[in-house]
């Protein structure tokens, strides 16, 4: 913010969105849902977007407070809007902001549509005079996102079952948009909840508002101190989850996704397609194979899973970065419902989370994974591009049984072991992911893999 993310650049991008929508819906009266997170100036940026859109005679449904991304998707669908703009940098550090565009279906836009908007930006960037100082108020309507979204959760989660189980929940909204959403729905259903960080702090307590292990130490302590059965967290815009077990130990998102999928197919008897990104655990594959469910593999990016959801091809979709999609819900990742589903699962199964993880490994086999990020240099960029184009038959003494190049290069071995290299889409980094059946094999594959690009 202040360098590339400025009010003038926001005006240009929002005008580009307006131009795109006018071309996409030439016969329609256009409306756009505008939302924002708890970052410094996010509300101001959202109001600036409302000004630009109103000057284009586009009706604006403006959030009356910062709200989760999935609550915005719900409003796009409910109000039959032609699109949505959300000012959020999700889990990134406090000094960043971002503008996220959703389509009329409530889903994140695919590259072919964002490319069209970027073409509009290139045209507008030559003219720096886009400066509407006052909104046309007749085109701006403030709306409440919370009540509709909480009503949706009430339909999706068995709160009666949770309440009867007497489960105690610790919740951490990380100073983000889930406050008065996650805690509110639990309190409304008389489920004991201990909450932390349920207020706005644009500095996010000095950390990035990401629900990862390194950022949830206070939640882990709270679970132990208050003897809670589970801790659940969400990132800044509420669409990613973090889970802590009854011992105060962080649970890898890959395991959470696998547990939820297993719960759906064994307890709820769901049947249908299953999707995962190339960077997500093969535990998903093993569960899908066990129940003969179609498996779809996507590039990294929830928008690709959302596309399968909209095509009615999947009942479940997950990404290792703590993203979840469910049938009959929303075409947007939802960290709140993910955490609540884990709570429901504990209540239904009558076991602790650590016991459920042990049961999962007994039935499908143990998996361990790791991710490493490398600073992007011209040298390792060249090596990775060459690796992607080359034909590799072995890595060390491991025979490669399949190579995937839908996002970087992924080498599959026997026993569902694999290694993936891909360029980060948001930072100058190379991401390396490895999964194996034990730590020794994981370390070996990681070492051999890194030697290929460093």
C-alpha positions in Angstrom: 0.0 0.0 0.0 1.3 3.5 -0.9 3.6 2.1 -3.5 1.6 0.0 -6.1 -1.7 -0.3 -4.2 -2.8 3.4 -4.4 -6.2 5.1 -4.7 -5.4 6.1 -8.2 -4.6 2.5 -9.2 -7.7 1.3 -7.5 -9.8 3.8 -9.5 -8.2 2.5 -12.7 -8.8 -1.2 -11.9 -12.4 -0.6 -10.8 -13.1 1.4 -13.9 -11.6 -1.5 -15.9 -14.0 -3.9 -14.1 -16.9 -1.5 -14.9 -15.9 -1.4 -18.6 -15.6 -5.2 -18.7 -19.1 -5.7 -17.1 -20.7 -3.3 -19.5 -19.3 -5.4 -22.4 -20.2 -8.7 -20.8 -23.8 -7.6 -19.9 -24.7 -5.0 -22.6 -28.5 -5.4 -22.1 -28.5 -5.7 -18.3 -28.8 -3.2 -15.5 -25.5 -4.0 -13.7 -25.0 -4.4 -10.0 -21.8 -5.2 -8.1 -21.3 -6.3 -4.5 -18.4 -4.5 -2.8 -16.7 -5.9 0.3 -13.5 -5.3 2.3 -11.4 -6.8 5.1 -10.0 -5.3 8.3 -6.8 -4.0 6.8 -5.7 -0.4 7.0 -7.7 1.7 4.5 -9.7 -1.3 3.1 -13.0 0.5 4.0 -11.7 3.6 2.2 -10.7 1.7 -0.9 -14.2 0.0 -0.9 -15.9 3.4 -0.8 -13.6 4.6 -3.6 -14.8 1.6 -5.7 -18.4 2.5 -4.9 -17.7 6.1 -6.2 -16.3 4.8 -9.5 -19.0 2.2 -10.1 -21.8 4.7 -9.2 -20.4 7.2 -11.8 -20.8 4.3 -14.3 -24.5 4.0 -13.3 -23.7 0.6 -11.8 -25.7 -0.3 -8.6 -23.4 -1.0 -5.7 -24.3 -3.3 -2.8 -21.7 -2.0 -0.3 -20.9 -4.1 2.8 -22.0 -2.3 6.0 -18.8 -3.6 7.7 -15.8 -5.8 6.9 -17.0 -9.3 6.0 -15.6 -12.7 5.1 -15.1 -13.4 1.4 -17.6 -16.3 1.4 -20.3 -14.0 2.9 -19.8 -11.8 -0.1 -20.1 -14.7 -2.5 -23.4 -15.5 -0.8 -24.7 -11.9 -1.5 -23.6 -12.0 -5.1 -25.8 -15.1 -5.6 -28.7 -13.9 -3.5 -28.9 -10.5 -5.2 -28.1 -11.8 -8.7 -25.4 -9.3 -9.0 -23.1 -9.3 -12.1 -19.9 -9.4 -10.1 -18.2 -8.7 -6.8 -15.1 -6.6 -5.7 -13.4 -7.4 -2.5 -10.6 -5.4 -1.0 -8.4 -8.0 0.8 -4.9 -9.3 0.7 -6.2 -12.5 2.5 -3.4 -13.9 4.6 -0.6 -11.6 3.4 1.3 -9.3 5.8 -0.3 -6.0 7.0 1.4 -3.7 4.6 -0.3 -5.4 1.6 -3.8 -5.0 0.1 -5.5 -6.5 -2.9 -8.5 -6.3 -5.1 -10.3 -9.6 -5.7 -12.9 -10.0 -8.5 -15.7 -12.6 -8.3 -18.0 -13.4 -11.2 -21.8 -13.3 -11.3 -21.8 -16.9 -10.0 -20.1 -15.8 -6.8 -16.9 -17.7 -7.7 -13.3 -16.3 -8.2 -12.8 -15.3 -11.8 -10.8 -17.6 -14.1 -7.7 -16.3 -15.9 -9.6 -15.8 -19.2 -11.8 -13.3 -17.5 -9.2 -11.5 -15.4 -7.1 -11.3 -18.6 -9.9 -9.3 -20.2 -9.9 -6.9 -17.2 -6.2 -6.5 -17.5 -6.6 -5.5 -21.1 -9.0 -2.8 -20.0 -6.4 -1.7 -17.4 -3.7 -1.4 -20.1 -6.0 0.9 -22.1 -6.9 3.0 -19.1 -3.4 3.3 -17.6 -2.6 5.9 -20.2 -5.1 8.2 -18.8 -4.6 9.2 -15.2 -7.6 11.5 -14.9 -10.1 9.0 -13.4 -11.0 10.9 -10.3 -14.7 10.9 -9.2 -14.7 12.7 -5.9 -18.3 12.1 -4.9 -20.5 9.1 -5.2 -23.9 9.1 -6.9 -25.7 8.1 -3.8 -28.8 6.8 -5.6 -26.6 3.9 -6.9 -25.0 3.0 -3.6 -26.9 0.7 -1.1 -25.3 -0.5 2.1 -26.3 -4.0 3.0 -25.7 -6.5 5.9 -23.8 -9.7 4.9 -23.9 -11.4 8.3 -27.5 -12.5 8.9 -27.8 -14.3 5.5 -24.5 -16.1 5.9 -25.2 -17.2 9.5 -28.6 -18.5 8.4 -26.8 -20.5 5.7 -24.4 -22.0 8.3 -27.4 -22.9 10.5 -28.7 -25.1 7.7 -25.3 -26.7 7.0 -24.1 -27.6 10.5 -25.7 -29.9 13.1 -25.5 -27.5 16.0 -27.9 -29.6 18.1 -25.5 -32.5 17.9 -22.6 -30.2 18.9 -24.5 -28.7 21.8 -25.5 -32.1 23.2 -21.8 -33.3 23.0 -20.8 -30.5 25.4 -17.7 -29.7 23.3 -15.8 -26.6 24.3 -14.4 -24.6 21.4 -11.5 -22.1 21.3 -11.8 -19.6 18.4 -9.2 -17.2 16.9 -10.3 -14.8 14.2 -6.8 -13.3 14.0 -8.2 -9.7 14.1 -10.0 -10.5 10.8 -13.5 -10.5 9.3 -14.7 -13.7 11.1 -15.2 -11.9 14.4 -19.0 -11.8 15.2 -19.4 -14.5 12.6 -17.6 -17.6 14.0 -18.1 -16.8 17.6 -21.6 -15.4 17.0 -22.9 -18.6 15.5 -21.5 -20.7 18.3 -22.9 -18.4 21.0 -26.3 -18.3 19.3 -26.4 -22.1 19.5 -25.3 -22.1 23.2 -22.0 -23.9 22.4 -19.2 -22.9 24.9 -16.6 -20.8 23.1 -13.4 -19.1 24.2 -12.5 -16.4 21.8 -9.3 -14.4 21.2 -8.3 -11.6 18.8 -12.0 -10.8 18.1 -11.3 -7.1 17.4 -9.9 -5.0 14.6 -6.1 -4.4 14.6 -4.7 -3.4 11.2 -1.2 -4.6 12.4 -2.7 -8.0 13.2 -0.8 -8.3 16.4 2.5 -8.0 14.6 2.1 -11.1 12.4 0.6 -12.0 9.0 -3.1 -12.8 9.5 -2.6 -16.4 8.3 -4.0 -19.3 10.2 -0.7 -21.3 10.0 1.1 -23.0 12.9 3.6 -20.2 13.5 0.7 -17.7 14.0 -1.5 -19.8 16.2 0.6 -20.2 19.3 -1.9 -18.2 21.4 -4.7 -20.4 20.3 -2.7 -23.5 21.1 -2.1 -22.1 24.6 -5.8 -21.2 25.0 -6.8 -24.8 24.1 -4.5 -26.2 26.8 -5.3 -23.5 29.4 -9.1 -23.7 29.1 -9.1 -27.5 28.4 -11.0 -27.0 25.2 -11.7 -30.0 22.9 -10.6 -28.1 19.8 -9.3 -24.8 18.5 -10.4 -23.3 15.2 -9.0 -20.2 13.4 -9.6 -18.3 10.2 -7.4 -15.9 8.2 -8.0 -12.2 7.6 -10.8 -12.6 5.1 -12.3 -15.8 6.7 -11.9 -18.1 3.8 -9.0 -20.3 5.1 -8.9 -22.4 8.3 -6.6 -23.5 11.0 -7.2 -26.3 13.4 -5.7 -27.2 16.8 -6.3 -30.5 18.5 -7.3 -31.2 22.2 -3.6 -31.3 23.2 -2.9 -27.9 21.7 -1.1 -29.3 18.7 -1.6 -27.7 15.2 -3.2 -30.1 12.7 -1.9 -29.9 9.1 -4.6 -28.6 6.7 -4.0 -31.7 4.5 -5.1 -33.9 7.4 -8.1 -31.7 8.1 -9.3 -32.0 4.5 -8.8 -35.7 4.5 -10.8 -36.1 7.8 -13.7 -34.0 6.4 -13.8 -36.0 3.2 -13.7 -39.3 5.1 -16.5 -38.0 7.4 -18.7 -37.1 4.4 -18.3 -40.4 2.6 -18.4 -42.8 5.7 -20.9 -41.0 7.9 -23.1 -38.9 5.6 -22.8 -41.3 2.7 -22.0 -38.6 0.2 -21.0 -39.9 -3.3 -19.7 -37.9 -6.2 -16.5 -36.3 -7.6 -13.6 -35.2 -5.5 -11.1 -32.5 -6.5 -7.7 -31.5 -5.1 -4.9 -29.3 -6.4 -1.6 -30.8 -7.5 0.0 -29.6 -4.2 -2.6 -31.4 -2.0 -2.1 -34.7 -0.1 -2.7 -38.0 -1.8 -4.7 -39.1 1.2 -7.5 -37.6 -0.8 -6.7 -40.0 -3.7 -6.7 -43.0 -1.3 -10.1 -42.1 0.1 -11.5 -41.5 -3.4 -10.1 -44.9 -4.6 -11.6 -46.7 -1.5 -15.1 -45.5 -2.4 -14.6 -45.5 -6.2 -15.1 -41.7 -6.4 -14.0 -39.7 -9.5 -10.9 -37.7 -8.8 -10.1 -34.4 -10.4 -6.7 -32.7 -10.2 -6.3 -29.0 -10.7 -3.6 -26.4 -10.8 -3.0 -24.4 -7.6 -5.8 -21.8 -7.2 -9.2 -22.3 -5.8 -10.8 -20.8 -8.9 -10.1 -24.1 -10.7 -11.9 -26.1 -8.0 -14.8 -23.6 -8.0 -15.2 -24.2 -11.8 -15.7 -27.9 -11.1 -18.2 -27.0 -8.3 -20.2 -24.8 -10.7 -20.2 -27.6 -13.3 -21.7 -29.9 -10.6 -18.9 -32.4 -11.0 -17.7 -32.5 -7.3 -19.1 -33.0 -3.8 -15.7 -32.0 -2.2 -12.7 -29.9 -3.2 -9.6 -29.0 -1.2 -6.3 -27.3 -1.4 -3.3 -27.8 0.9 -3.4 -24.0 1.7 -6.5 -24.7 3.9 -9.1 -24.2 1.2 -12.4 -26.2 1.2 -15.4 -26.5 -1.2 -18.5 -28.4 -0.5 -21.6 -29.5 -2.4 -24.8 -27.5 -1.8 -22.7 -24.6 -0.3 -20.9 -21.7 -2.0 -18.5 -21.5 -5.0 -15.9 -19.9 -2.7 -13.6 -21.3 -0.1 -14.9 -21.1 3.4 -12.7 -21.3 6.5 -15.6 -20.8 8.9 -17.6 -23.8 7.8 -14.4 -25.9 7.6 -13.7 -25.4 11.3 -17.4 -26.0 12.3 -17.4 -29.2 10.3 -14.5 -30.5 12.3 -16.4 -29.6 15.5 -19.5 -31.5 14.2 -17.3 -34.4 13.3 -15.9 -34.7 16.8 -19.5 -34.6 18.2 -20.7 -37.2 15.8 -17.8 -39.6 16.2 -17.4 -39.2 20.0 -13.6 -39.2 19.7 -10.8 -36.6 20.1 -9.2 -35.2 17.0 -5.9 -37.0 17.6 -7.8 -40.3 17.9 -9.6 -39.6 14.6 -6.2 -38.9 12.9 -4.8 -42.2 14.2 -7.9 -44.0 12.8 -7.5 -42.2 9.5 -3.8 -43.4 9.2 -4.8 -47.0 10.2 -7.3 -47.2 7.3 -5.5 -45.3 4.6 -1.8 -45.3 5.6 0.4 -42.6 7.2 1.5 -39.6 5.1 4.0 -36.9 5.9 4.6 -33.8 3.9 6.7 -30.7 3.7 6.9 -27.5 1.8 10.0 -25.4 1.1 10.2 -22.0 -0.6 13.2 -20.9 -2.6 14.0 -17.3 -3.6 13.6 -17.0 -7.3 16.8 -16.4 -9.2 17.6 -16.4 -12.9 19.6 -19.6 -12.4 17.0 -21.6 -10.6 14.2 -20.2 -12.8 16.1 -21.5 -15.9 16.7 -24.9 -14.2 13.1 -25.3 -13.3 11.9 -24.4 -16.8 14.4 -26.9 -18.3 13.2 -29.5 -15.8 9.6 -29.0 -16.8 10.5 -29.6 -20.5 12.7 -32.6 -19.9 11.8 -36.3 -19.7 12.9 -37.8 -16.3 12.6 -41.5 -15.6 14.2 -41.7 -12.1 15.0 -39.5 -9.1 17.8 -41.2 -7.2 16.7 -44.9 -6.9 13.0 -44.0 -7.2 11.3 -44.8 -10.5 8.9 -42.0 -11.7 5.6 -43.6 -12.7 3.9 -40.3 -13.8 4.8 -36.7 -14.6 2.3 -33.9 -14.4 2.8 -30.4 -15.8 -0.5 -28.7 -15.2 1.2 -26.4 -12.7 5.0 -26.6 -12.6 6.3 -30.2 -12.7 5.1 -33.0 -10.4 6.9 -36.4 -10.2 4.8 -39.3 -8.9 6.4 -42.4 -7.5 4.9 -45.7 -6.2 3.0 -45.7 -2.9 1.6 -42.2 -3.5 4.9 -40.5 -2.9 5.5 -37.4 -4.9 7.4 -34.1 -5.4 6.2 -30.9 -7.0 8.0 -27.8 -8.1 6.1 -24.7 -9.2 6.5 -21.0 -9.5 4.5 -19.0 -6.9 1.8 -17.0 -8.5 2.0 -14.2 -6.0 5.7 -13.9 -4.9 9.1 -14.3 -6.5 9.5 -17.8 -5.1 9.8 -21.4 -6.2 7.6 -23.7 -4.2 8.7 -27.2 -3.5 6.2 -29.7 -2.0 7.1 -33.3 -1.1 4.9 -36.1 0.4 6.0 -39.7 1.4 5.0 -42.5 3.8 7.7 -41.7 6.3 10.1 -38.9 7.3 13.2 -40.7 6.0 11.8 -41.1 2.5 10.5 -37.5 2.7 14.0 -36.1 3.5 15.5 -38.2 0.7 13.1 -37.0 -1.9 13.4 -33.4 -0.8 17.2 -33.5 -1.0 17.2 -35.1 -4.5 14.6 -32.7 -5.7 16.2 -29.6 -4.5 19.5 -30.7 -6.2 17.6 -30.5 -9.5 16.9 -26.8 -9.2 19.7 -25.4 -7.0 
